[in-house]
């Protein structure tokens, strides 16, 4: 049973990759919150990822769709929701190319439903928006003093593609190139409009490519590990020189926590790992580690196979996290070399148990 004396936060999509890393971290750090997990449990969501939270009295799972307005309104009223951290999204670019409608429905309409219900619920409460102020930029902010906040989790893909030297900043114009990134850009704009039009307390974070434990098997790094361990060909799009900035998932979770509690209202913060790698470098690093940990007669690098590039494949992403570092004091704890070893070890344990 949820403790009604504690402040309840609605966290969407907790059974997915980032959410399932965030919730145990958050529950362990903060005893003054309840987390209400709303998740539809699509193919990418797995409650096994949250097994450790099931017995926590500050945690409750509700299976449901963020597009279901009646359900979202019930949750706000039933649990007196005082904050939203919105992870839930369709996120696989290849799937968005094949079936863009699902991405529009979940990422655009779902975000609209959540932010609109939040606005209607919070704006009519005596504790919130009659006396406006900006959330102080201080780590000592009391959770009781905070206005209810809507924190929208987005992606660097909304910015499009980069040349060889530039970095994405919070001022970079949006130029999404896939149905996925377009749907996330649209949801960002919806959240922004509720800040500008209604004065809703919102923050948005745009992150670079996450990696780490619990990521769905369809994603790039888990796919490489799985293919290597099964002896299958490792498919690499195009020439393999597309560049991404890689962020260890727990570092992302810590950044979200920091922005949710101390970020300035109405602001956007970019969260990046400062770990740029080409796809080929990622494959090479994973194969090198697995050559040592699970040795075979020949190197796993011989499994690399180049395949036709996908449509709308952005060449380079790289985030400038200076604002988050300088204004809020965030710093990534993991570099790629340490983070990828932790990631591989987690998947080795997972696959051994199957």
Buried (B, 14 or more C-beta within 10 A) or exposed (E): EBEEEBBBBBBBBBBBBBBBBBBBBBBEEBEEBBBBBBBBBBEBBBBEBBEEBEEBEBBBBBEBBBBBBEBBBBBBEEBBBBBBBBBBBBBBBBBBBEEBEBBBBBBBBBBBBBBBBBBEBBBEEEEBBEEEEEBEEEEEEEBEEBBBBBBBBBBBBBBBBBEEEEBBBBEBEBEBBBBBBBBBBBBBBBBBBBBEEBBBBBBBBBBBBBBBBBBBEBBBBBBBBBBBBEEEEBBBBBEBEBBBBBBBBBBBBBBBBBBBBBBBBBBBBBBBBBBBBBBBBBBBBBBBBBBEEEEEEEBBBEBBEBEEEEEBBBEBBBBBBEBBBEBBEBEBEBBBEEBBBBBBEBBBEBBEEE
